[in-house]
């Protein structure tokens, strides 16, 4: 994992923990797997890059390819990006993200996280 992506993942995991989630990293090729009671969340992350639009498109592809088949329709999924990549992550229409149960998690420089369903 590259430097800024590592920072994004660390801040996201700290936020999840503060929200009561148990967090594991690098589970079955997924960057973050979390559990809170009966809820499950699988997320892929990207840091700041020089080709953020292309890299966010790749991020969605990685998430779709790595979704555990038995969890589709049950678990929640997420793409995790730094604030400067929020626009690129939101290009996937909200209705498509809702159907696939994918939320966009935007990690700000101060460590706060915004959730876009």
N, C-alpha and C positions, 0 to 999 in steps of 0.2 A: 504494500500500500504506500503510495507516495505521500510526501510530507503534509500537504494541505488536506488531502483526503483523510489522512490519519487524524488531523485536528478536528475535522468535521465529524468523523465517527466518534471520537472521544467526547466531544461536546454533546452530540446526540445521545450517546449512551448515558452520560451523566444526567441529561434531562429526563430520559426514560426512567432511570432509577429514582429520580426525584418525584416522578409521577406514580411510583409504586410498581414498576415493571421489574422483573428479574431479567437480566440481559446476558446473552452469550454472543461472542464474536466469532466470525469465520466458521459457521456451522453449515455443512453441506454446500460449500461455496457461496453462501449468502453472507454478506458483510455483518448483518445484525439479525439475531433471532431473539425475540423477547416474549415473555409470558407474564400475564397478570390475571390470576384466577383462571377462568376458562378462556380468556382472550389470548390470542396469539398474533404476533406481528413479525413479518419478515421484511427486511429493508436492504436496499442497495444504496451506496453513497458515491458521490464524486466530490472532489475538491475543486479549487480554482484551476482552470486550464486555459491555454491559449485558444482552444477551439471549443468553447463551452457548448454551443448549440449541438455540434456533432457528438461531443462527449455525453451530453444529456440524452440524446437519442440512443446512444450506445448503452447508457445506464438503463433506460426503459427495456431495451432488448435483453440485457443481462437479467433484469428482474423477471421478465416474462419467461425466459428460458429456465430460470432457477426456481420458479414457484413449485413447491411440492404439490404434486397432483392431488393428493388426498386432502390438501388444505384449501384448494380453490373452492370458493363459495362459503368457506368457513372462517378462515383466518383473514386478517387485514394485511395489506402490503404497503410498502412505502418507498418513495425515492427521496433521498436526503441530499440536499444541495446547499452550498453557501449562498448568501443573500444575492450575490451578483449573478447567480444562475437561476434565480426564481422565475424570471420571464421565460427562459428556455424550457424549464420544467412545466410551466403552466400552458405551454403550447398544445399539449395533449388535452383535448376538450374535457370539461368537467364530467359530462355524461359518460364518456368512455372510461374515465378514471373511476367513476362511481360503479359502473358495471363490473369492472375488474377489481373493485375494492382497493384501489391504490390512492393513498394520500400523498401529498407533497409536503415534506418537512423542510422548512427553510431555517438554516442555522445562521444566526447573526454573529457578528464579530464579538459581541458582548456575551455570547454563549446562550442567549435566549433562543427559543425555537418557536416558529410560527407553523401552524398546521393548516393546510388548505385541502379541503375534501373535494 
